[in-house]
């Protein structure tokens, strides 16, 4: 088998996949991060044929004709459409290996709050997409490893991973999760809050992509020295015609206050459940933020203000989860105990 693998690439290099609600990142053993694309698939409704995956498909969101639909197959960090997720994973595996017979071992990240059924769905989709073996790793553990925290030491490390569909808060010590909170609130809820606010206050209908662009451009969760403003284009619900309005960062801050408060409450709840010795460690070492939500302007200042603890954003917040999973591949034997046991290809 070893000779065959080396001759044909049949086994394929081991891969780690951060299967996110908003973006999917792929790490290949020995090569690092090789792919980062939106978790979107464009499908022909009549034939079931896949038209585009990733960046191309995201450009089609809200802009497709009646027969083609751009789908986000993951919702709240878990698989919402099994078949489309499988097709997306197969596309990414083949894009990375450029070999239709590649059957690599794959480590996939899952939120810490997923049920056994949801874990099984991820495993089955990965195996159906062509993986030889599927391993699962919990996202906060992967994020902590990727952020460079000393997870194997007997000290408390607190990680907050804010993704598109979920927020994962965990206290890690001695290679295991001591206490964690997983809530199904993330970047998508912030986008939705902006859509609802603009609809209510201005009778203007926004699309998902416009809402996300506003969030990235001006959203903040703490008063900033310079408050930004942005122009928004959408459809007027009264006249039905396109309309442009100007909105301030302060107004967006008010609009997203509810989901932001839910995220802060989940951090406080986890701290409340942390054993005192580990809480003292966290007081010294601080809270580490990862995920796209860590880039929200002023989030670290707001958390410092609310918890009284030091807060820092990891060096590569968007890549932390996939880098941590990739480290598990590079040091497979050492880090095998943080992985959920594999299923072999039947």
Phi, psi and omega in degrees: 000322180300317180296315181300317180299314183291330181282320189250348186072020186303318181290323183075148178291145178301144183232151170241134183236122172266094185276086186267161177296320183264314183225149174247128177243143181235132178244132178249134183304127179085350182239343181085201182285122184247349184206137175215106184223155177297146179277070181226139178231131176260123187234141174281118185296330184283315187259343183079007182283138179278122180271319182202154178227144173081229187301315181298318181292324181295325178297337182272349183305123178075007184230017185267153172290174187303326186277336182256134180235131176268118187245140168258104190286352177247137178227134180053037175081358180234165183288123177260329179230104188298310185297319181291322177299317180298317180295321179295314179298317180299318180300316182292319179299315182289327179294321181287316185269343182049041183208117187289345180257013179289130177231076184282164167282138185232130172259125181242138179272138176230149176299151184291341183266010184286152179276169177301322180295318181293322176298317181298320181298318179296316180299312181297317180297321181293316179293319180294332181282356175118006179285146177284318176218147178240127175246148177244143175228140180286137186304314181298325177295314179298318181296320180295318179295316181294330180277359177082020179282147180281075188293336183279345184278156180279053177229154182280129175236128179251127181239138175235113182249110182255106182258198180286321185248337183223158170241125181249124176239129182211148172251124186242137176208144178051042175073013180222162178273118182281311177210145181210157175227132178235118178241147184271058177225132180200210183302324181298321180293325177295317178300315182296321179297322178293317179302313183294321181296313182294324179295318184286315186279326187240001184052042182241130181263123180252156172267167181301316184294320179296316181299317179296321180297322178295315181302313182293326185282315189227352186296140175214161182240008180213140180308131183255155179302322180234114181276124183275161173229158179217151174266136180241133175251134179201192180254128179290124182287341181276306183270339183080005182258157176298145183213151178241134175231163175249134182229146183260161179298326181296321179292320178296322179300317177295322183296322184264009185301320184297306177297326179295319177298322179297321179294315180296320179297323180294327178291316179296320179298316180295318178298322181296329182267359184280132176304145187304322181297317181288326178298322178296321177298317182294324178301323179283314189271334178089175179262136180252129181258135174225177180087166181300327181294339179295340182274359177300127183303129174080004183295319179297319179295318181297317180293321176300317181294320185279326186253342183072017181248155174294141181226135175223152178265135181295161186299320181231075188301323183288332183259356188305315184295313182289328177294320177295318178294322179295324178296325176297327178289316183294324180242057191305315185291320182294316188262010184299332183288345177272353180269150174279141188304148186276166167248134177277157179294127181277000000 
